[in-house]
Amino acid sequence: MEVFELDPALVELAAAADPFGQDPGPGLEINHQVRPDHAAVEERVLALTAHVAEGARRLGCEITSPLSEGQRSAIICCRHPRVSADEIVAHLSGRGIAAARRLGSVRLSPHFYNTEDELDRALAAVGECL
């Protein structure tokens, strides 16, 4: 699914894209402009998080987020046995990639508007500091 090739059957335009006159950022702005099919969004987000988890595993990271059915979410946390989460997060931040340190793990949280290419660039940046 390409983000800007939304199937009209899956979205309903909102009455007002920004009723409060604030800039909520790209993700929330998209949600204000369209009302996507929540099941389709969930499916997309879980596919993206699975993509990140698999890429992180290939880099030698341990996934610390729950991955079982019914427990997965739009958040992937991982840690590397030799490089601290602080180092990885600082490296990602220096490349303009949003990540956070949570309980000794690196937290990435892709959403439906992210592309696999963006996630692959983030994973490549993780690989650079290992």
C-alpha positions as CSV (number, residue, x, y, z in Angstrom):
1,M,0.0,0.0,0.0
2,E,1.5,3.3,-1.0
3,V,0.6,6.1,1.5
4,F,-0.7,8.6,-1.0
5,E,-2.4,6.0,-3.2
6,L,-5.2,5.4,-0.7
7,D,-8.1,3.4,-1.9
8,P,-11.2,5.8,-1.6
9,A,-13.2,2.8,-0.3
10,L,-10.9,2.7,2.7
11,V,-11.1,6.3,3.8
12,E,-13.7,8.9,4.6
13,L,-12.7,12.5,4.4
14,A,-13.0,14.4,7.7
15,A,-15.3,17.4,7.9
16,A,-12.5,19.6,9.0
17,A,-8.8,18.6,8.6
18,D,-7.6,20.8,11.5
19,P,-10.5,22.1,13.6
20,F,-8.2,23.7,16.2
21,G,-5.8,25.5,13.9
22,Q,-2.8,23.7,15.1
23,D,0.0,21.8,13.3
24,P,-0.1,18.3,14.8
25,G,2.7,17.0,12.6
26,P,2.5,14.8,9.5
27,G,1.0,11.7,11.1
28,L,-1.8,13.4,12.9
29,E,-2.3,15.7,10.0
30,I,-3.0,12.7,7.8
31,N,-5.4,11.3,10.3
32,H,-7.2,14.6,10.5
33,Q,-7.6,14.7,6.7
34,V,-8.7,11.1,6.2
35,R,-10.4,8.5,8.4
36,P,-8.8,5.3,7.3
37,D,-10.2,1.9,7.8
38,H,-8.7,0.9,11.2
39,A,-8.3,-2.7,10.3
40,A,-6.3,-1.8,7.2
41,V,-4.1,0.6,9.2
42,E,-3.5,-2.1,11.9
43,E,-2.6,-4.6,9.2
44,R,-0.2,-2.1,7.6
45,V,1.4,-1.1,10.9
46,L,1.9,-4.7,12.0
47,A,3.5,-5.5,8.7
48,L,5.9,-2.6,9.1
49,T,6.8,-3.5,12.7
50,A,7.4,-7.1,11.5
51,H,9.7,-5.7,8.8
52,V,11.7,-3.7,11.5
53,A,11.9,-6.7,13.8
54,E,13.2,-9.0,11.1
55,G,15.8,-6.4,10.0
56,A,16.9,-5.8,13.6
57,R,17.3,-9.5,14.2
58,R,19.5,-9.7,11.1
59,L,21.7,-7.0,12.7
60,G,22.1,-9.2,15.8
61,C,19.6,-7.3,17.9
62,E,17.3,-9.0,20.5
63,I,13.7,-7.9,20.1
64,T,12.4,-6.9,23.5
65,S,8.8,-6.1,22.4
66,P,6.1,-8.7,22.6
67,L,5.6,-10.2,19.1
68,S,2.9,-12.8,19.7
69,E,-0.5,-12.4,18.1
70,G,-2.7,-10.1,20.2
71,Q,0.3,-8.5,22.0
72,R,2.1,-6.9,19.1
73,S,1.8,-3.1,18.6
74,A,3.2,-0.3,16.5
75,I,6.3,-0.2,18.7
76,I,9.4,-2.3,18.3
77,C,12.0,-2.2,21.0
78,C,15.4,-4.0,20.5
79,R,18.8,-4.0,22.0
80,H,22.2,-5.1,20.8
81,P,24.6,-7.1,23.0
82,R,27.6,-4.9,22.3
83,V,26.3,-1.4,21.6
84,S,24.2,0.6,24.1
85,A,20.7,1.9,23.3
86,D,22.0,5.4,24.1
87,E,24.7,5.1,21.4
88,I,22.2,3.8,18.8
89,V,19.6,6.4,19.6
90,A,22.2,9.2,19.4
91,H,23.4,7.8,16.0
92,L,19.9,7.7,14.6
93,S,19.1,11.1,15.9
94,G,22.1,12.5,14.1
95,R,20.7,11.0,10.9
96,G,17.3,12.6,11.5
97,I,15.6,9.4,12.5
98,A,13.2,9.4,15.4
99,A,14.0,6.8,18.0
100,A,14.0,6.7,21.8
101,R,15.7,4.8,24.6
102,R,13.3,2.8,26.7
103,L,14.5,0.5,29.5
104,G,17.8,-0.1,27.8
105,S,16.3,-0.8,24.4
106,V,16.0,1.3,21.3
107,R,12.3,2.1,20.5
108,L,11.1,2.6,16.9
109,S,7.5,3.1,16.1
110,P,6.6,3.1,12.4
111,H,3.1,4.0,11.4
112,F,1.0,3.4,8.3
113,Y,2.4,6.3,6.4
114,N,6.0,5.1,6.6
115,T,7.5,3.2,3.7
116,E,9.7,0.1,3.8
117,D,12.5,2.2,2.2
118,E,12.3,4.6,5.2
119,L,12.5,1.7,7.6
120,D,15.4,0.1,5.6
121,R,17.3,3.4,5.9
122,A,16.7,3.4,9.7
123,L,17.9,-0.2,9.9
124,A,21.0,0.7,7.8
125,A,21.7,3.5,10.2
126,V,21.5,1.1,13.1
127,G,23.9,-1.2,11.3
128,E,26.4,1.7,10.8
129,C,27.0,2.0,14.6
130,L,27.3,-1.7,15.3
